């Protein structure tokens, strides 16, 4: 299983979580890699370009682009592609998360993120809230 982070999340965050996840994958026997999407594909890809590619890999995406869940054509593509997506949310819509806030939020939510990514049937969408809790999104 691959969990990608999008281009709006710093690349070193994916590398750090990949390092932390490696021994957990060995322990559980379920390999999970964490990869920054632009290192796998390209920067500045449009949503309609990366969604089918990630779905074809049976992978998931962590993104800060919460607007995907509001754009009708992207919701349709999300469903059609059979994608798993996690929306990383801040305190509010105006304030960007710092790298340390992202680390803290994802660290709290990671056990649930990895469990959902491996076990849940796609398509699915979840919000990763500022307190580290996860909430299913109706898409």
N, CA and C atoms as a LAMMPS dump frame, in Angstrom:
ITEM: TIMESTEP
0
ITEM: NUMBER OF ATOMS
417
ITEM: BOX BOUNDS ff ff ff
-5.0000000000000000e+02 5.0000000000000000e+02
-5.0000000000000000e+02 5.0000000000000000e+02
-5.0000000000000000e+02 5.0000000000000000e+02
ITEM: ATOMS id mol type element x y z
1 1 1 N 0.851 -1.177 0
2 1 2 C 0 0 0
3 1 3 C 0.892 1.234 0
4 2 1 N 0.518 2.19 -0.834
5 2 2 C 1.228 3.465 -0.855
6 2 3 C 0.273 4.554 -0.388
7 3 1 N 0.765 5.394 0.497
8 3 2 C 0.043 6.595 0.897
9 3 3 C 0.876 7.765 0.401
10 4 1 N 0.299 8.523 -0.524
11 4 2 C 0.985 9.676 -1.077
12 4 3 C 0.607 10.938 -0.307
13 5 1 N 1.539 11.905 -0.281
14 5 2 C 1.221 13.252 0.168
15 5 3 C 1.29 14.14 -1.068
16 6 1 N 0.424 15.14 -1.123
17 6 2 C 0.407 15.971 -2.328
18 6 3 C 1.46 17.074 -2.264
19 7 1 N 1.531 17.856 -3.334
20 7 2 C 2.589 18.86 -3.45
21 7 3 C 2.454 20.004 -2.457
22 8 1 N 1.304 20.142 -1.81
23 8 2 C 1.11 21.2 -0.818
24 8 3 C 1.602 20.797 0.572
25 9 1 N 2.061 19.577 0.691
26 9 2 C 2.631 19.08 1.944
27 9 3 C 4.133 18.944 1.713
28 10 1 N 4.956 19.454 2.612
29 10 2 C 6.405 19.413 2.386
30 10 3 C 6.918 17.99 2.151
31 11 1 N 7.844 17.827 1.2
32 11 2 C 8.336 16.485 0.849
33 11 3 C 9.019 15.765 2.004
34 12 1 N 9.679 16.506 2.884
35 12 2 C 10.378 15.847 3.99
36 12 3 C 9.41 15.243 5.006
37 13 1 N 8.15 15.67 5
38 13 2 C 7.157 15.068 5.887
39 13 3 C 6.884 13.626 5.46
40 14 1 N 6.731 13.403 4.159
41 14 2 C 6.507 12.043 3.658
42 14 3 C 7.71 11.155 3.957
43 15 1 N 8.897 11.689 3.762
44 15 2 C 10.11 10.905 4.04
45 15 3 C 10.171 10.506 5.511
46 16 1 N 9.855 11.445 6.396
47 16 2 C 9.876 11.153 7.832
48 16 3 C 8.853 10.093 8.217
49 17 1 N 7.631 10.219 7.694
50 17 2 C 6.604 9.226 8.012
51 17 3 C 6.934 7.872 7.388
52 18 1 N 7.585 7.871 6.247
53 18 2 C 8 6.607 5.644
54 18 3 C 9.025 5.9 6.529
55 19 1 N 9.965 6.662 7.068
56 19 2 C 10.967 6.089 7.981
57 19 3 C 10.292 5.529 9.229
58 20 1 N 9.353 6.291 9.78
59 20 2 C 8.655 5.847 10.989
60 20 3 C 7.755 4.64 10.723
61 21 1 N 7.177 4.587 9.537
62 21 2 C 6.251 3.504 9.189
63 21 3 C 6.962 2.186 8.912
64 22 1 N 8.202 2.231 8.435
65 22 2 C 8.908 1.013 8.01
66 22 3 C 8.923 -0.087 9.075
67 23 1 N 9.34 0.188 10.331
68 23 2 C 9.323 -0.898 11.313
69 23 3 C 7.914 -1.368 11.672
70 24 1 N 6.938 -0.455 11.582
71 24 2 C 5.551 -0.848 11.841
72 24 3 C 5.05 -1.789 10.75
73 25 1 N 5.469 -1.532 9.527
74 25 2 C 5.096 -2.423 8.419
75 25 3 C 5.694 -3.804 8.608
76 26 1 N 6.939 -3.855 9.052
77 26 2 C 7.577 -5.148 9.32
78 26 3 C 6.851 -5.893 10.427
79 27 1 N 6.509 -5.154 11.471
80 27 2 C 5.84 -5.763 12.62
81 27 3 C 4.457 -6.309 12.241
82 28 1 N 3.706 -5.535 11.451
83 28 2 C 2.341 -5.938 11.101
84 28 3 C 2.292 -6.88 9.896
85 29 1 N 3.363 -6.884 9.101
86 29 2 C 3.367 -7.697 7.887
87 29 3 C 2.61 -7.049 6.74
88 30 1 N 2.179 -5.799 6.93
89 30 2 C 1.461 -5.066 5.891
90 30 3 C 2.336 -3.9 5.45
91 31 1 N 2.977 -4.032 4.284
92 31 2 C 3.878 -2.965 3.851
93 31 3 C 3.127 -1.695 3.447
94 32 1 N 3.52 -0.586 4.053
95 32 2 C 2.979 0.721 3.713
96 32 3 C 4.16 1.638 3.428
97 33 1 N 4.129 2.267 2.27
98 33 2 C 5.128 3.268 1.92
99 33 3 C 4.46 4.636 1.932
100 34 1 N 5.19 5.649 2.362
101 34 2 C 4.696 7.021 2.328
102 34 3 C 5.603 7.779 1.359
103 35 1 N 5 8.323 0.307
104 35 2 C 5.764 8.952 -0.768
105 35 3 C 5.146 10.308 -1.102
106 36 1 N 5.996 11.295 -1.307
107 36 2 C 5.548 12.614 -1.77
108 36 3 C 5.218 12.49 -3.255
109 37 1 N 3.982 12.734 -3.636
110 37 2 C 3.517 12.495 -4.999
111 37 3 C 4.408 13.129 -6.071
112 38 1 N 4.837 14.387 -5.929
113 38 2 C 5.676 14.959 -6.985
114 38 3 C 7.018 14.248 -7.181
115 39 1 N 7.479 13.525 -6.2
116 39 2 C 8.709 12.745 -6.381
117 39 3 C 8.431 11.468 -7.172
118 40 1 N 7.179 11.071 -7.208
119 40 2 C 6.765 9.875 -7.937
120 40 3 C 6.309 10.233 -9.348
121 41 1 N 5.665 11.378 -9.473
122 41 2 C 5.103 11.786 -10.759
123 41 3 C 5.643 13.16 -11.155
124 42 1 N 4.881 14.226 -10.883
125 42 2 C 5.328 15.561 -11.287
126 42 3 C 4.648 16.632 -10.443
127 43 1 N 5.306 17.763 -10.31
128 43 2 C 4.682 18.915 -9.663
129 43 3 C 3.651 19.515 -10.609
130 44 1 N 2.695 20.189 -10.035
131 44 2 C 1.685 20.966 -10.77
132 44 3 C 0.751 20.124 -11.622
133 45 1 N 0.616 18.843 -11.309
134 45 2 C -0.389 18.049 -12.013
135 45 3 C -1.759 18.502 -11.543
136 46 1 N -2.68 18.559 -12.451
137 46 2 C -4.059 18.896 -12.123
138 46 3 C -4.71 17.689 -11.452
139 47 1 N -5.735 17.964 -10.661
140 47 2 C -6.417 16.89 -9.932
141 47 3 C -6.908 15.797 -10.883
142 48 1 N -7.438 16.191 -12.033
143 48 2 C -7.955 15.19 -12.966
144 48 3 C -6.846 14.335 -13.579
145 49 1 N -5.585 14.762 -13.418
146 49 2 C -4.463 13.961 -13.912
147 49 3 C -3.974 12.972 -12.855
148 50 1 N -3.832 13.431 -11.588
149 50 2 C -3.266 12.542 -10.582
150 50 3 C -4.269 11.561 -9.988
151 51 1 N -5.534 11.937 -9.935
152 51 2 C -6.524 11.042 -9.308
153 51 3 C -6.543 9.645 -9.937
154 52 1 N -6.691 9.526 -11.253
155 52 2 C -6.713 8.174 -11.836
156 52 3 C -5.387 7.429 -11.685
157 53 1 N -4.283 8.161 -11.702
158 53 2 C -2.972 7.515 -11.553
159 53 3 C -2.825 6.884 -10.173
160 54 1 N -3.236 7.603 -9.153
161 54 2 C -3.131 7.079 -7.786
162 54 3 C -4.101 5.92 -7.592
163 55 1 N -5.295 6.068 -8.121
164 55 2 C -6.279 4.986 -8.014
165 55 3 C -5.783 3.724 -8.721
166 56 1 N -5.103 3.882 -9.863
167 56 2 C -4.576 2.725 -10.599
168 56 3 C -3.517 1.979 -9.792
169 57 1 N -2.86 2.683 -8.881
170 57 2 C -1.866 2.057 -8
171 57 3 C -2.503 1.477 -6.734
172 58 1 N -3.831 1.603 -6.631
173 58 2 C -4.562 1.195 -5.428
174 58 3 C -4.006 1.914 -4.191
175 59 1 N -3.594 3.153 -4.389
176 59 2 C -2.977 3.947 -3.33
177 59 3 C -3.983 4.967 -2.787
178 60 1 N -3.538 5.737 -1.814
179 60 2 C -4.343 6.797 -1.214
180 60 3 C -3.558 8.104 -1.262
181 61 1 N -4.271 9.207 -1.082
182 61 2 C -3.645 10.529 -1.091
183 61 3 C -4.021 11.284 0.177
184 62 1 N -3.019 11.937 0.76
185 62 2 C -3.262 12.905 1.828
186 62 3 C -3.066 14.27 1.193
187 63 1 N -4.068 15.121 1.286
188 63 2 C -4.026 16.43 0.65
189 63 3 C -4.555 17.503 1.589
190 64 1 N -4.118 18.729 1.343
191 64 2 C -4.694 19.883 2.039
192 64 3 C -5.742 20.569 1.171
193 65 1 N -5.928 20.071 -0.056
194 65 2 C -6.884 20.674 -0.984
195 65 3 C -8.295 20.226 -0.629
196 66 1 N -8.878 20.908 0.351
197 66 2 C -10.22 20.535 0.818
198 66 3 C -11.295 20.882 -0.212
199 67 1 N -10.936 21.659 -1.233
200 67 2 C -11.91 22.065 -2.247
201 67 3 C -12.28 20.921 -3.185
202 68 1 N -11.463 19.876 -3.223
203 68 2 C -11.788 18.71 -4.054
204 68 3 C -13.173 18.188 -3.678
205 69 1 N -13.47 18.202 -2.385
206 69 2 C -14.748 17.677 -1.901
207 69 3 C -15.923 18.596 -2.22
208 70 1 N -15.654 19.737 -2.839
209 70 2 C -16.722 20.689 -3.152
210 70 3 C -16.931 20.876 -4.65
211 71 1 N -16.013 20.387 -5.451
212 71 2 C -16.109 20.548 -6.904
213 71 3 C -16.785 19.321 -7.507
214 72 1 N -17.935 19.533 -8.108
215 72 2 C -18.737 18.417 -8.614
216 72 3 C -17.966 17.506 -9.562
217 73 1 N -17.244 18.093 -10.507
218 73 2 C -16.531 17.274 -11.494
219 73 3 C -15.405 16.464 -10.842
220 74 1 N -14.806 17 -9.779
221 74 2 C -13.749 16.256 -9.084
222 74 3 C -14.332 15.164 -8.19
223 75 1 N -15.489 15.409 -7.623
224 75 2 C -16.155 14.372 -6.832
225 75 3 C -16.522 13.198 -7.747
226 76 1 N -17.029 13.512 -8.932
227 76 2 C -17.366 12.454 -9.896
228 76 3 C -16.123 11.661 -10.3
229 77 1 N -15.019 12.367 -10.564
230 77 2 C -13.776 11.697 -10.928
231 77 3 C -13.247 10.861 -9.771
232 78 1 N -13.341 11.387 -8.562
233 78 2 C -12.941 10.672 -7.35
234 78 3 C -13.686 9.343 -7.264
235 79 1 N -14.989 9.393 -7.435
236 79 2 C -15.799 8.167 -7.363
237 79 3 C -15.466 7.206 -8.505
238 80 1 N -15.398 7.749 -9.703
239 80 2 C -15.115 6.931 -10.887
240 80 3 C -13.739 6.265 -10.791
241 81 1 N -12.768 6.987 -10.223
242 81 2 C -11.402 6.465 -10.109
243 81 3 C -11.253 5.458 -8.979
244 82 1 N -12.241 5.418 -8.071
245 82 2 C -12.148 4.509 -6.924
246 82 3 C -10.955 4.874 -6.046
247 83 1 N -10.926 6.108 -5.602
248 83 2 C -9.796 6.669 -4.885
249 83 3 C -10.038 6.696 -3.38
250 84 1 N -8.964 6.576 -2.618
251 84 2 C -8.998 6.805 -1.18
252 84 3 C -8.284 8.121 -0.897
253 85 1 N -8.943 9.037 -0.188
254 85 2 C -8.352 10.358 0.02
255 85 3 C -8.579 10.831 1.457
256 86 1 N -7.549 11.479 1.984
257 86 2 C -7.593 12.062 3.327
258 86 3 C -7.338 13.559 3.193
259 87 1 N -8.225 14.371 3.78
260 87 2 C -8.098 15.823 3.726
261 87 3 C -7.519 16.329 5.047
262 88 1 N -6.315 16.861 4.998
263 88 2 C -5.645 17.405 6.177
264 88 3 C -6.15 18.823 6.398
265 89 1 N -6.802 19.046 7.541
266 89 2 C -7.45 20.331 7.795
267 89 3 C -6.76 21.086 8.925
268 90 1 N -6.788 22.395 8.809
269 90 2 C -6.218 23.269 9.828
270 90 3 C -7.269 23.741 10.817
271 91 1 N -6.873 24.701 11.658
272 91 2 C -7.801 25.278 12.639
273 91 3 C -8.985 25.928 11.948
274 92 1 N -8.676 26.637 10.86
275 92 2 C -9.724 27.257 10.062
276 92 3 C -9.229 27.353 8.618
277 93 1 N -10.086 27.851 7.748
278 93 2 C -9.762 27.882 6.318
279 93 3 C -8.693 28.905 5.957
280 94 1 N -8.516 29.91 6.806
281 94 2 C -7.591 30.995 6.468
282 94 3 C -6.16 30.731 6.902
283 95 1 N -5.964 29.982 7.97
284 95 2 C -4.618 29.757 8.497
285 95 3 C -4.009 28.48 7.935
286 96 1 N -2.841 28.593 7.339
287 96 2 C -2.11 27.433 6.85
288 96 3 C -1.461 26.706 8.028
289 97 1 N -1.383 25.402 7.925
290 97 2 C -0.711 24.614 8.95
291 97 3 C 0.799 24.782 8.841
292 98 1 N 1.464 24.83 9.981
293 98 2 C 2.922 24.799 9.974
294 98 3 C 3.355 23.341 9.825
295 99 1 N 4.602 23.123 9.495
296 99 2 C 5.105 21.751 9.372
297 99 3 C 4.943 21.008 10.695
298 100 1 N 5.166 21.672 11.807
299 100 2 C 5.07 21.015 13.11
300 100 3 C 3.625 20.672 13.447
301 101 1 N 2.688 21.512 13.028
302 101 2 C 1.277 21.171 13.224
303 101 3 C 0.909 19.956 12.377
304 102 1 N 1.414 19.907 11.139
305 102 2 C 1.153 18.744 10.29
306 102 3 C 1.7 17.473 10.923
307 103 1 N 2.928 17.538 11.435
308 103 2 C 3.537 16.375 12.08
309 103 3 C 2.681 15.921 13.254
310 104 1 N 2.288 16.861 14.1
311 104 2 C 1.503 16.519 15.286
312 104 3 C 0.152 15.904 14.918
313 105 1 N -0.544 16.531 13.979
314 105 2 C -1.863 16.036 13.565
315 105 3 C -1.752 14.646 12.944
316 106 1 N -0.818 14.492 12.005
317 106 2 C -0.671 13.202 11.335
318 106 3 C -0.174 12.113 12.282
319 107 1 N 0.691 12.468 13.218
320 107 2 C 1.17 11.474 14.183
321 107 3 C 0.011 10.948 15.028
322 108 1 N -0.867 11.833 15.448
323 108 2 C -2.036 11.403 16.232
324 108 3 C -2.965 10.525 15.407
325 109 1 N -3.129 10.878 14.139
326 109 2 C -4.094 10.184 13.286
327 109 3 C -3.516 8.974 12.562
328 110 1 N -2.18 8.829 12.555
329 110 2 C -1.547 7.82 11.697
330 110 3 C -2.043 6.39 11.906
331 111 1 N -2.215 5.922 13.13
332 111 2 C -2.711 4.537 13.262
333 111 3 C -4.043 4.319 12.547
334 112 1 N -4.929 5.309 12.626
335 112 2 C -6.229 5.186 11.961
336 112 3 C -6.099 5.363 10.448
337 113 1 N -5.253 6.294 10.014
338 113 2 C -5.027 6.502 8.579
339 113 3 C -4.522 5.21 7.933
340 114 1 N -3.513 4.611 8.53
341 114 2 C -2.933 3.4 7.94
342 114 3 C -3.933 2.241 7.961
343 115 1 N -4.714 2.143 9.008
344 115 2 C -5.73 1.084 9.092
345 115 3 C -6.787 1.26 8
346 116 1 N -7.268 2.479 7.825
347 116 2 C -8.272 2.763 6.802
348 116 3 C -7.689 2.516 5.412
349 117 1 N -6.484 3.018 5.161
350 117 2 C -5.849 2.892 3.845
351 117 3 C -5.731 1.433 3.421
352 118 1 N -5.419 0.569 4.364
353 118 2 C -5.219 -0.853 4.057
354 118 3 C -6.538 -1.617 3.972
355 119 1 N -7.485 -1.29 4.846
356 119 2 C -8.67 -2.132 5.001
357 119 3 C -9.961 -1.642 4.344
358 120 1 N -10.092 -0.341 4.164
359 120 2 C -11.394 0.157 3.695
360 120 3 C -11.516 0.087 2.175
361 121 1 N -12.705 -0.293 1.746
362 121 2 C -13.001 -0.372 0.314
363 121 3 C -13.089 1.044 -0.262
364 122 1 N -12.447 1.224 -1.406
365 122 2 C -12.467 2.524 -2.068
366 122 3 C -13.672 2.593 -3.003
367 123 1 N -14.189 3.773 -3.251
368 123 2 C -13.7 5.084 -2.868
369 123 3 C -14.082 5.432 -1.433
370 124 1 N -13.213 6.211 -0.801
371 124 2 C -13.532 6.76 0.514
372 124 3 C -12.84 8.099 0.683
373 125 1 N -13.416 8.902 1.567
374 125 2 C -12.827 10.188 1.911
375 125 3 C -12.952 10.426 3.4
376 126 1 N -11.899 10.971 3.988
377 126 2 C -11.886 11.293 5.411
378 126 3 C -11.235 12.651 5.626
379 127 1 N -11.768 13.396 6.584
380 127 2 C -11.103 14.598 7.071
381 127 3 C -10.177 14.189 8.2
382 128 1 N -8.971 14.728 8.19
383 128 2 C -8.057 14.602 9.324
384 128 3 C -8.138 15.948 10.028
385 129 1 N -8.785 15.968 11.167
386 129 2 C -9.063 17.214 11.864
387 129 3 C -7.851 17.713 12.634
388 130 1 N -7.894 18.972 13.016
389 130 2 C -6.779 19.635 13.693
390 130 3 C -6.393 18.925 15
391 131 1 N -7.367 18.282 15.644
392 131 2 C -7.088 17.574 16.905
393 131 3 C -6.555 16.156 16.681
394 132 1 N -6.366 15.757 15.413
395 132 2 C -5.844 14.436 15.097
396 132 3 C -6.917 13.368 14.942
397 133 1 N -8.149 13.738 15.116
398 133 2 C -9.253 12.786 14.936
399 133 3 C -9.607 12.713 13.439
400 134 1 N -10.258 11.638 13.081
401 134 2 C -10.624 11.411 11.689
402 134 3 C -12.148 11.323 11.589
403 135 1 N -12.671 11.944 10.519
404 135 2 C -14.122 11.937 10.303
405 135 3 C -14.407 11.588 8.854
406 136 1 N -15.292 10.63 8.642
407 136 2 C -15.665 10.216 7.288
408 136 3 C -16.384 11.356 6.582
409 137 1 N -16.071 11.521 5.293
410 137 2 C -16.665 12.569 4.475
411 137 3 C -17.596 11.911 3.465
412 138 1 N -18.781 12.453 3.325
413 138 2 C -19.709 11.951 2.325
414 138 3 C -19.392 12.628 1.002
415 139 1 N -18.858 11.863 0.072
416 139 2 C -18.526 12.414 -1.248
417 139 3 C -19.381 11.765 -2.313
